[in-house]
Amino acid sequence: MLTKKGKYGLKALVHLSGLPAGQLAFVNDIAVANNIPKKFLDAILGELRNAGFVQSRKGKEGGYRLARPASEIKIGHVVRVLDGPLAPIPCASRTQYQRCEDCDEATCQVRHMMLEVRQAIAEVLDNRSLAAMRDADNDDFPVELTSQI
């Protein structure tokens, strides 16, 4: 599941991708516009900067901007940086695989199902850019699910 950190990071990147090329945004402006706690956003933007997604400038004229075009930033990469592997369980992860101690991987039905889940998630997130996410029309997404409970 996407954490708040991942969600807020994506919202901040979408915000930055909507700015004219080269323009900087203040952390406070991003936080207010996207209803993100500023201190939390500071930490998230630091991680995104360290990963090469954003650039920052300090001072009165400082702020944040994308480090490269939004069309070159894949959502799956951002999620992995902020939240870790896409797989729901470690033995289904491609990036941070860990063998399970309590099952036979060759015959474990749970692992096989989670490999399929991980693949479906990766198929969507690794093939969508930040630009595609920003520019998507609401009609591009599935209808919202309602609680069946």
ROFI-427253 format. One record per residue: residue number from 1; x, y, z negated of N, C-alpha, C in turn. Coordinates in Angstrom, 2 decimals, decimal comma, padded with zeros to 5 digits. Layout:
N
NODE   i   neast  nnorth     nup  caeast canorth    caup   ceast  cnorth     cup
NODE NUM       X       Y       Z       X       Y       Z       X       Y       Z
...
! end
This chain:
149
NODE   i   neast  nnorth     nup  caeast canorth    caup   ceast  cnorth     cup
NODE   1  000,84 -001,17  000,00  000,00  000,00  000,00  000,89  001,25  000,00
NODE   2  000,49  002,24  000,73  001,21  003,50  000,78  001,09  004,21 -000,57
NODE   3  002,22  004,62 -001,12  002,21  005,32 -002,41  001,88  006,80 -002,18
NODE   4  001,66  007,51 -003,28  001,45  008,95 -003,17  002,70  009,61 -002,58
NODE   5  003,85  009,12 -002,96  005,10  009,65 -002,43  005,12  009,53 -000,90
NODE   6  004,77  008,37 -000,39  004,72  008,17  001,05  003,68  009,04  001,73
NODE   7  002,50  009,11  001,12  001,42  009,93  001,67  001,81  011,40  001,70
NODE   8  002,33  011,90  000,59  002,73  013,30  000,51  003,88  013,61  001,48
NODE   9  004,81  012,68  001,61  005,91  012,87  002,55  005,41  012,98  003,98
NODE  10  004,48  012,12  004,35  003,91  012,18  005,70  003,13  013,48  005,90
NODE  11  002,37  013,89  004,90  001,62  015,15  005,01  002,57  016,34  005,19
NODE  12  003,67  016,34  004,45  004,65  017,42  004,57  005,28  017,43  005,96
NODE  13  005,60  016,25  006,48  006,20  016,18  007,82  005,21  016,63  008,90
NODE  14  003,95  016,23  008,76  002,93  016,69  009,72  002,83  018,21  009,66
NODE  15  002,85  018,77  008,46  002,81  020,23  008,28  003,98  020,87  009,02
NODE  16  005,19  020,36  008,79  006,38  020,94  009,43  006,33  020,77  010,95
NODE  17  005,74  019,67  011,41  005,69  019,44  012,86  004,74  020,40  013,56
NODE  18  003,86  021,04  012,80  002,94  022,02  013,38  003,51  023,42  013,48
NODE  19  004,71  023,62  012,98  005,34  024,95  013,03  006,01  025,17  014,39
NODE  20  006,12  026,41  014,82  006,90  026,70  016,03  008,35  026,22  015,85
NODE  21  008,98  025,80  016,92  010,34  025,27  016,88  011,28  026,21  016,13
NODE  22  012,01  025,65  015,19  013,00  026,42  014,44  012,48  027,17  013,25
NODE  23  011,17  027,33  013,14  010,60  028,08  012,01  010,70  027,26  010,73
NODE  24  011,00  027,94  009,64  011,11  027,30  008,34  009,82  027,49  007,54
NODE  25  009,55  026,54  006,67  008,39  026,64  005,77  008,88  026,55  004,33
NODE  26  008,32  027,38  003,47  008,63  027,33  002,05  007,97  026,10  001,43
NODE  27  008,65  025,51  000,46  008,10  024,35 -000,24  006,73  024,69 -000,83
NODE  28  006,61  025,84 -001,44  005,35  026,22 -002,07  004,21  026,29 -001,05
NODE  29  004,50  026,81  000,14  003,47  026,89  001,18  003,02  025,50  001,62
NODE  30  003,97  024,59  001,79  003,63  023,22  002,17  002,80  022,57  001,06
NODE  31  003,22  022,76 -000,18  002,53  022,16 -001,33  001,10  022,66 -001,44
NODE  32  000,91  023,96 -001,34 -000,43  024,54 -001,46 -001,32  024,09 -000,30
NODE  33 -000,80  024,15  000,91 -001,60  023,80  002,09 -002,03  022,33  002,10
NODE  34 -001,26  021,48  001,43 -001,54  020,04  001,47 -001,92  019,45  000,12
NODE  35 -002,13  020,33 -000,87 -002,54  019,89 -002,21 -001,57  018,86 -002,79
NODE  36 -000,28  019,20 -002,75  000,79  018,34 -003,26  001,47  019,06 -004,42
NODE  37  001,68  018,37 -005,55  002,42  019,00 -006,65  003,82  019,44 -006,18
NODE  38  004,17  020,69 -006,43  005,41  021,27 -005,91  006,66  020,52 -006,37
NODE  39  006,74  020,19 -007,65  007,93  019,48 -008,15  008,10  018,13 -007,46
NODE  40  007,00  017,44 -007,27  007,04  016,14 -006,59  007,47  016,34 -005,14
NODE  41  006,93  017,36 -004,50  007,29  017,64 -003,11  008,76  018,00 -002,98
NODE  42  009,31  018,74 -003,93  010,75  019,06 -003,92  011,58  017,78 -003,83
NODE  43  011,24  016,80 -004,66  011,97  015,54 -004,68  011,80  014,77 -003,37
NODE  44  010,58  014,75 -002,86  010,29  014,04 -001,60  011,06  014,68 -000,45
NODE  45  011,03  016,00 -000,36  011,74  016,69  000,72  013,25  016,46  000,61
NODE  46  013,75  016,32 -000,60  015,17  015,98 -000,78  015,49  014,63 -000,18
NODE  47  014,64  013,65 -000,40  014,83  012,32  000,20  014,73  012,38  001,72
NODE  48  013,76  013,14  002,21  013,60  013,27  003,66  014,79  013,99  004,29
NODE  49  015,37  014,93  003,57  016,57  015,62  004,05  017,75  014,64  004,08
NODE  50  017,92  013,89  003,02  019,02  012,92  002,96  018,91  011,85  004,04
NODE  51  017,69  011,54  004,44  017,46  010,54  005,48  017,53  011,14  006,89
NODE  52  017,70  012,45  006,99  017,84  013,08  008,30  016,56  013,48  009,00
NODE  53  015,45  013,49  008,28  014,17  013,89  008,88  013,95  015,39  008,86
NODE  54  014,46  016,05  007,82  014,29  017,50  007,70  015,63  018,17  007,42
NODE  55  015,67  019,45  007,72  016,81  020,30  007,38  016,30  021,36  006,41
NODE  56  017,20  021,82  005,56  016,81  022,86  004,62  017,82  024,00  004,65
NODE  57  017,33  025,15  004,28  018,18  026,33  004,13  017,80  026,98  002,80
NODE  58  018,81  027,30  002,01  018,57  027,93  000,71  018,49  029,44  000,85
NODE  59  017,92  030,05 -000,16  017,88  031,51 -000,21  016,54  032,10  000,14
NODE  60  016,52  033,42  000,18  015,29  034,18  000,43  014,66  033,82  001,77
NODE  61  015,48  033,60  002,76  014,99  033,24  004,10  015,02  031,73  004,31
NODE  62  015,10  030,98  003,22  015,24  029,53  003,30  013,93  028,81  003,49
NODE  63  014,02  027,50  003,46  012,85  026,66  003,62  013,23  025,35  004,29
NODE  64  012,23  024,68  004,83  012,42  023,39  005,49  011,88  023,43  006,91
NODE  65  012,48  022,60  007,75  012,00  022,37  009,11  012,40  020,96  009,51
NODE  66  011,80  020,46  010,57  012,17  019,13  011,06  013,60  019,17  011,59
NODE  67  014,32  018,08  011,40  015,70  017,98  011,87  015,76  017,55  013,33
NODE  68  014,68  016,96  013,81  014,61  016,55  015,23  013,16  016,61  015,67
NODE  69  012,91  016,50  016,97  011,53  016,62  017,45  010,59  015,59  016,82
NODE  70  009,37  016,00  016,58  008,36  015,13  015,97  008,12  013,88  016,81
NODE  71  008,33  013,98  018,10  008,14  012,82  018,98  009,19  011,74  018,77
NODE  72  010,29  012,08  018,11  011,38  011,12  017,86  011,33  010,51  016,46
NODE  73  010,41  010,96  015,64  010,31  010,46  014,26  009,19  009,43  014,21
NODE  74  009,55  008,18  013,92  008,56  007,10  013,83  008,02  007,00  012,40
NODE  75  006,73  006,84  012,29  006,07  006,78  010,99  006,59  005,61  010,16
NODE  76  006,83  004,48  010,79  007,36  003,32  010,06  008,68  003,61  009,38
NODE  77  009,54  004,35  010,05  010,85  004,69  009,47  010,66  005,58  008,24
NODE  78  009,78  006,56  008,34  009,51  007,45  007,20  008,97  006,65  006,01
NODE  79  008,01  005,79  006,26  007,40  005,00  005,18  008,45  004,11  004,51
NODE  80  009,32  003,49  005,31  010,36  002,65  004,72  011,32  003,46  003,85
NODE  81  011,67  004,66  004,29  012,57  005,51  003,51  011,93  005,89  002,18
NODE  82  010,68  006,28  002,21  010,03  006,77  000,99  009,46  005,67  000,10
NODE  83  008,95  004,61  000,71  008,25  003,58 -000,06  008,90  002,20 -000,03
NODE  84  009,91  002,02  000,78  010,53  000,70  000,87  009,89 -000,14  001,96
NODE  85  010,06 -001,45  001,88  009,61 -002,35  002,95  008,10 -002,27  003,20
NODE  86  007,73 -002,58  004,44  006,32 -002,61  004,81  005,63 -003,88  004,32
NODE  87  006,39 -004,94  004,15  005,82 -006,24  003,77  005,21 -006,19  002,37
NODE  88  004,06 -006,85  002,20  003,41 -006,87  000,89  004,16 -007,72 -000,15
NODE  89  004,98 -008,67  000,30  005,78 -009,49 -000,62  007,20 -009,58 -000,08
NODE  90  008,19 -009,70 -000,97  009,59 -009,66 -000,55  009,99 -010,74  000,47
NODE  91  009,41 -011,93  000,40  009,82 -013,00  001,32  009,27 -012,79  002,73
NODE  92  008,45 -011,76  002,93  007,93 -011,44  004,26  008,60 -010,19  004,84
NODE  93  009,54 -009,63  004,11  010,19 -008,39  004,55  011,32 -008,67  005,54
NODE  94  011,42 -007,83  006,54  012,54 -007,92  007,48  013,70 -007,04  007,04
NODE  95  013,40 -005,98  006,30  014,44 -005,03  005,92  015,01 -005,29  004,53
NODE  96  014,23 -005,89  003,65  014,71 -006,17  002,28  014,25 -007,55  001,83
NODE  97  014,48 -008,53  002,68  014,07 -009,91  002,41  014,65 -010,42  001,10
NODE  98  013,80 -011,10  000,34  014,23 -011,83 -000,86  013,50 -013,16 -000,89
NODE  99  014,25 -014,21 -001,04  013,65 -015,55 -001,08  012,80 -015,72 -002,34
NODE 100  011,66 -016,35 -002,18  010,80 -016,67 -003,33  011,40 -017,85 -004,08
NODE 101  011,29 -017,80 -005,38  011,82 -018,89 -006,21  010,78 -019,98 -006,45
NODE 102  009,53 -019,67 -006,21  008,46 -020,58 -006,62  007,73 -021,27 -005,48
NODE 103  008,30 -021,26 -004,27  007,59 -021,93 -003,18  008,56 -022,36 -002,08
NODE 104  008,06 -023,20 -001,20  008,80 -023,62 -000,02  008,36 -022,70  001,12
NODE 105  009,26 -021,85  001,57  008,89 -020,85  002,58  008,33 -021,46  003,86
NODE 106  008,80 -022,64  004,22  008,35 -023,27  005,45  006,88 -023,68  005,39
NODE 107  006,39 -023,96  004,20  005,01 -024,44  004,07  004,10 -023,50  003,26
NODE 108  004,63 -022,39  002,81  003,85 -021,48  001,96  002,84 -020,69  002,80
NODE 109  001,56 -020,97  002,61  000,51 -020,29  003,36  000,43 -018,81  003,01
NODE 110  000,73 -018,46  001,76  000,70 -017,05  001,37  001,75 -016,27  002,16
NODE 111  002,96 -016,81  002,22  004,03 -016,14  002,97  003,65 -016,00  004,44
NODE 112  003,12 -017,06  005,03  002,75 -017,00  006,44  001,71 -015,92  006,71
NODE 113  000,73 -015,80  005,83 -000,29 -014,76  005,98  000,34 -013,37  005,83
NODE 114  001,22 -013,22  004,85  001,84 -011,91  004,61  002,81 -011,53  005,72
NODE 115  003,40 -012,51  006,39  004,22 -012,21  007,58  003,35 -011,60  008,67
NODE 116  002,15 -012,16  008,83  001,22 -011,63  009,82  000,76 -010,22  009,45
NODE 117  000,49 -009,99  008,17  000,09 -008,67  007,69  001,21 -007,67  007,93
NODE 118  002,43 -008,05  007,56  003,59 -007,17  007,76  003,77 -006,82  009,23
NODE 119  003,59 -007,81  010,10  003,74 -007,58  011,54  002,69 -006,60  012,06
NODE 120  001,46 -006,74  011,59  000,39 -005,83  012,03  000,67 -004,40  011,57
NODE 121  001,12 -004,24  010,33  001,45 -002,91  009,82  002,59 -002,31  010,64
NODE 122  003,64 -003,10  010,86  004,80 -002,61  011,61  004,42 -002,25  013,04
NODE 123  003,55 -003,03  013,64  003,12 -002,76  015,02  002,51 -001,36  015,14
NODE 124  001,72 -000,98  014,18  001,11  000,35  014,20  002,12  001,43  013,85
NODE 125  002,77  001,30  012,69  003,62  002,37  012,19  004,90  002,57  013,00
NODE 126  005,46  001,50  013,53  006,71  001,62  014,30  006,49  002,11  015,72
NODE 127  005,24  002,13  016,15  004,94  002,59  017,50  004,21  003,92  017,53
NODE 128  004,13  004,59  016,40  003,51  005,91  016,33  004,53  006,93  015,87
NODE 129  004,60  008,01  016,59  005,51  009,09  016,22  004,78  010,10  015,35
NODE 130  005,55  010,94  014,72  004,98  012,03  013,94  004,14  012,93  014,84
NODE 131  004,59  013,16  016,06  003,83  013,99  017,00  002,48  013,35  017,32
NODE 132  002,47  012,03  017,53  001,21  011,34  017,83  000,26  011,41  016,63
NODE 133  000,82  011,29  015,44  000,00  011,39  014,23 -000,59  012,79  014,10
NODE 134  000,23  013,79  014,33 -000,21  015,19  014,23 -001,29  015,50  015,27
NODE 135 -001,12  015,02  016,48 -002,00  015,38  017,59 -003,23  014,49  017,73
NODE 136 -003,32  013,44  016,91 -004,43  012,50  017,05 -005,75  013,18  016,73
NODE 137 -006,72  012,86  017,55 -008,09  013,31  017,34 -008,75  012,31  016,39
NODE 138 -009,72  012,72  015,63 -010,40  011,80  014,72 -010,98  010,60  015,46
NODE 139 -011,30  010,75  016,74 -011,84  009,64  017,52 -010,79  008,59  017,81
NODE 140 -009,50  008,92  017,58 -008,42  007,97  017,83 -008,29  006,93  016,72
NODE 141 -008,98  007,12  015,62 -008,84  006,24  014,47 -010,10  005,42  014,27
NODE 142 -009,96  004,25  013,63 -011,14  003,43  013,36 -012,10  004,16  012,42
NODE 143 -013,35  003,76  012,47 -014,35  004,32  011,58 -013,95  003,97  010,15
NODE 144 -014,15  004,90  009,24 -013,81  004,65  007,84 -014,61  003,48  007,29
NODE 145 -013,94  002,71  006,47 -014,61  001,59  005,81 -015,31  002,10  004,56
NODE 146 -016,44  001,52  004,27 -017,13  001,86  003,03 -017,05  000,65  002,10
NODE 147 -017,20  000,88  000,85 -017,10 -000,19 -000,13 -018,19 -001,23  000,10
NODE 148 -017,79 -002,47  000,09 -018,73 -003,58  000,27 -019,07 -004,23 -001,07
NODE 149 -018,52 -003,69 -002,15 -018,72 -004,30 -003,47 -019,97 -003,78 -004,11
! end
